[in-house]
Amino acid sequence: MCRVRKILTLIMTGVMLTGVVGCGAQSEKPEQTNESEVETTETETESVASEETTENSSEESVNLPAYEYPGPELFYSVLYKYINDEFAANYDSADVAIPIVNIIYEDESNKEDIKVYGDFWYMNYDLKGDTLECVSGGSYPGCIHLKNTDEGYEVTGMDIVEDGSNYLDSAKEIFGEHFDDFEKHLVMIRLESR
């Protein structure tokens, strides 16, 4: 792919230089173009385009496995799966979706209603060469409710902070006494992104 880009860059640079040098110059006699030179250039261009298409299609055909939470805690793997399942419909499909869970506070005092307060993200990535490139995603701060059953943990619902003018009021309502911790988390994210 890098070789193809270099070739295309050289061709485009040559064309631009020719245009700049030839700009304003007058020729007494029109130049005649040799048909074999035109055919050779067209063949080289088609060859480069064909190589680029082949490389792009081979990159696109790579199937990445679905993201799975790597840790041993079943509790967190249920959160990650829920985020992927719940928010995937909001975005175009990509090579891989990776949830991000930023837990602000966990309240496990009631096994029938375990509350996990956090800033939950759903992020889509496409594989470009050997790099994951972010193509879409979003943040869903709020509180995920779970219950502990004999089969394991199960998500029973989620309270999501509203967008727009209701953002602050709904965040205060959902996070309650943990709202200050949520705000500190947001400040840290802003500082890290600079």
C-alpha positions in Angstrom: 0.0 0.0 0.0 2.8 2.4 0.9 4.5 1.7 -2.5 1.3 2.4 -4.3 0.9 5.7 -2.5 4.5 6.7 -3.3 3.9 5.9 -7.0 0.7 7.9 -7.1 2.4 10.8 -5.3 5.2 10.8 -7.8 2.8 10.8 -10.7 0.6 13.6 -9.2 3.8 15.6 -8.4 5.0 15.2 -12.0 1.6 16.3 -13.4 1.5 19.3 -11.1 5.1 20.4 -12.0 4.3 20.0 -15.7 1.3 22.2 -15.3 3.2 24.8 -13.3 6.2 24.9 -15.7 4.0 24.8 -18.8 1.6 27.5 -17.5 1.9 30.6 -19.6 4.5 29.1 -22.0 3.6 29.3 -25.6 4.7 26.8 -28.1 5.2 27.6 -31.7 4.3 24.1 -32.8 1.8 21.9 -31.0 3.3 18.9 -29.4 2.3 15.6 -30.8 1.6 12.8 -28.4 2.9 9.4 -29.1 0.0 6.9 -28.8 2.2 4.3 -27.3 3.2 6.7 -24.5 -0.5 7.3 -23.8 -1.3 3.6 -23.7 1.8 2.9 -21.5 0.7 5.6 -19.0 -2.9 4.4 -19.0 -1.7 0.8 -18.4 0.5 1.9 -15.5 -2.4 3.9 -14.0 -4.7 0.9 -14.3 -2.1 -1.4 -12.8 -1.6 0.9 -9.8 -5.4 1.2 -9.3 -5.8 -2.5 -9.6 -3.1 -3.1 -6.9 -4.7 -0.6 -4.6 -8.1 -2.2 -5.0 -6.7 -5.6 -4.3 -5.0 -4.3 -1.2 -8.1 -2.5 0.0 -10.3 -5.5 -0.6 -7.9 -7.8 1.2 -7.9 -5.4 4.2 -11.7 -5.3 4.1 -12.0 -9.0 4.0 -10.2 -9.5 7.3 -12.8 -10.7 9.8 -12.0 -9.6 13.3 -13.5 -11.6 16.2 -16.2 -10.0 18.3 -14.8 -8.2 21.3 -15.0 -10.1 24.6 -14.1 -8.8 28.0 -10.7 -10.3 28.8 -11.0 -10.2 32.6 -12.0 -13.0 34.9 -14.9 -11.2 36.5 -18.3 -12.4 35.2 -19.9 -9.3 36.6 -18.0 -7.0 34.1 -18.3 -9.3 31.1 -22.1 -8.9 31.5 -21.7 -5.1 31.4 -19.6 -5.2 28.3 -21.9 -7.6 26.5 -24.9 -5.5 27.4 -23.3 -2.3 26.0 -22.5 -4.0 22.8 -26.0 -5.5 22.4 -27.9 -2.4 23.5 -26.2 0.3 21.5 -25.0 -1.5 18.3 -28.3 -0.7 16.5 -27.5 3.1 16.8 -24.5 2.8 14.5 -23.5 1.4 11.1 -21.6 -1.9 11.4 -17.8 -1.9 11.5 -15.0 -4.5 11.7 -15.2 -4.6 15.5 -17.1 -2.8 18.3 -15.4 -2.3 21.6 -17.3 -1.0 24.7 -15.5 1.2 27.3 -16.7 1.0 30.8 -15.7 3.8 33.2 -17.2 2.8 36.6 -17.8 5.8 38.9 -19.4 3.8 41.7 -20.9 0.3 42.4 -23.7 -0.3 44.9 -23.9 -4.1 45.6 -26.0 -3.7 48.8 -29.1 -5.2 47.2 -28.3 -8.4 45.1 -31.7 -7.9 43.3 -30.8 -4.4 42.2 -27.0 -4.0 41.9 -26.3 -0.5 40.6 -23.3 0.4 38.5 -22.9 4.1 38.0 -20.6 5.0 35.1 -19.7 6.5 31.8 -20.3 3.8 29.3 -19.0 4.1 25.7 -19.8 2.1 22.5 -17.0 2.5 19.9 -16.8 1.1 16.4 -13.4 0.5 14.6 -12.3 -0.6 11.1 -9.1 -2.4 10.6 -6.8 -0.3 8.3 -3.6 -2.3 7.7 -2.6 -3.2 11.2 -4.3 -0.2 12.9 -7.8 0.0 14.3 -9.4 3.3 13.1 -12.3 4.7 15.0 -15.3 5.2 12.7 -18.1 5.9 15.2 -19.2 5.7 18.7 -20.9 7.4 21.6 -21.0 8.0 25.3 -23.9 6.8 27.5 -23.4 7.9 31.1 -25.8 6.6 33.6 -26.6 3.7 35.9 -26.9 0.0 34.8 -29.0 -2.2 37.0 -28.2 -5.9 37.5 -29.4 -8.7 39.6 -27.5 -11.8 40.8 -29.3 -15.0 39.9 -28.4 -18.7 40.1 -27.3 -18.5 36.5 -25.1 -15.5 37.1 -25.6 -11.7 36.6 -28.3 -10.3 34.5 -28.9 -6.7 33.4 -32.4 -5.6 34.2 -32.2 -2.0 32.9 -30.3 1.2 32.4 -31.0 4.8 33.3 -29.2 7.0 30.7 -28.4 10.7 31.2 -30.5 12.8 28.8 -29.0 14.9 26.0 -29.3 18.7 25.6 -30.8 21.0 28.1 -31.9 18.1 30.4 -28.3 16.7 30.6 -27.3 18.3 33.9 -30.6 17.8 35.7 -30.9 14.1 34.6 -27.2 13.5 35.5 -27.7 14.9 39.0 -30.9 12.8 39.4 -29.3 9.5 38.2 -25.9 9.9 39.9 -27.3 11.4 43.1 -24.6 11.5 45.8 -22.1 10.3 43.2 -22.6 13.2 40.9 -19.4 15.0 42.0 -17.4 11.9 41.2 -19.0 11.8 37.8 -18.0 15.4 37.2 -14.4 14.7 38.3 -14.3 11.8 35.8 -15.5 14.1 33.0 -12.8 16.7 33.9 -10.1 14.0 33.8 -11.3 12.8 30.3 -11.2 16.4 29.0 -7.6 16.8 30.4 -6.5 13.5 28.9 -7.8 14.4 25.5 -5.7 17.6 25.2 
